[in-house]
Amino acid sequence: MNAKFSHRMCAVVMGAALCLQASAVMAEVVSTDKMAVQNQAEAEKAKIQTFLERTDVQARLQALGVNEPMSKDRVAALNDQEIHAMAQKIDSMPAGGDLGNSNTILILVLIILLLVI
């Protein structure tokens, strides 16, 4: 009787183990365009983060009442289109350390986007 019971328990345990296995893994082909867009968005987000880490930009943001953790959180919440637009603005700015009129406009646009989100 013990042998029959242990065989049945073994069958129940094996059946439960087979039923509780992980589900099948799904894979799909990812197009080159999709990967390029994703990589571009990541690069542009890194560019914005680097821009925000500049001391002159941080000083201007703090003067306007936006602290560093808040700005990083807001940039993380931007969608791909907003990230692309901001990265293009950064690319179009003149090189140099002077926080001129165009840079002030960029920072104001950045603050408005951050506050809207």
LINWOTA-V27799 format. One record per residue. N is the residue number from 1. RES is the residue in one letter. SS is DSSP state (@ for helix, = for strand, . for the rest). PHI is phi in whole degrees, 0 to 359 (none if undefined). Layout:
n=(N	N)
res=(RES	RES)
ss=(SS	SS)
phi=(PHI	PHI)
This chain:
n=(1	2	3	4	5	6	7	8	9	10	11	12	13	14	15	16	17	18	19	20	21	22	23	24	25	26	27	28	29	30	31	32	33	34	35	36	37	38	39	40	41	42	43	44	45	46	47	48	49	50	51	52	53	54	55	56	57	58	59	60	61	62	63	64	65	66	67	68	69	70	71	72	73	74	75	76	77	78	79	80	81	82	83	84	85	86	87	88	89	90	91	92	93	94	95	96	97	98	99	100	101	102	103	104	105	106	107	108	109	110	111	112	113	114	115	116	117)
res=(M	N	A	K	F	S	H	R	M	C	A	V	V	M	G	A	A	L	C	L	Q	A	S	A	V	M	A	E	V	V	S	T	D	K	M	A	V	Q	N	Q	A	E	A	E	K	A	K	I	Q	T	F	L	E	R	T	D	V	Q	A	R	L	Q	A	L	G	V	N	E	P	M	S	K	D	R	V	A	A	L	N	D	Q	E	I	H	A	M	A	Q	K	I	D	S	M	P	A	G	G	D	L	G	N	S	N	T	I	L	I	L	V	L	I	I	L	L	L	V	I)
ss=(.	@	@	@	@	@	@	@	@	@	@	@	@	@	@	@	@	@	@	.	.	.	.	.	.	.	.	.	.	.	.	@	@	@	@	@	@	@	@	@	@	@	@	@	@	@	@	@	@	@	@	@	.	.	@	@	@	@	@	@	@	@	@	.	.	.	.	@	@	@	@	@	@	@	@	@	.	.	.	@	@	@	@	@	@	@	@	@	@	@	@	@	.	.	.	.	.	.	.	.	@	@	@	@	@	@	@	@	@	@	@	@	@	@	@	@	.)
phi=(none	294	292	295	295	291	293	293	295	297	295	295	296	295	297	295	296	291	287	265	294	297	289	293	272	254	228	216	278	255	287	296	298	295	292	295	295	296	294	295	297	295	294	292	295	295	296	294	298	296	298	290	279	296	294	292	290	298	296	292	296	294	295	269	93	248	273	298	299	295	293	293	295	292	295	296	272	290	274	298	294	293	298	298	297	292	295	295	298	296	294	277	287	290	285	136	265	282	269	278	295	293	291	296	296	299	295	295	297	301	296	298	297	293	285	293	281)
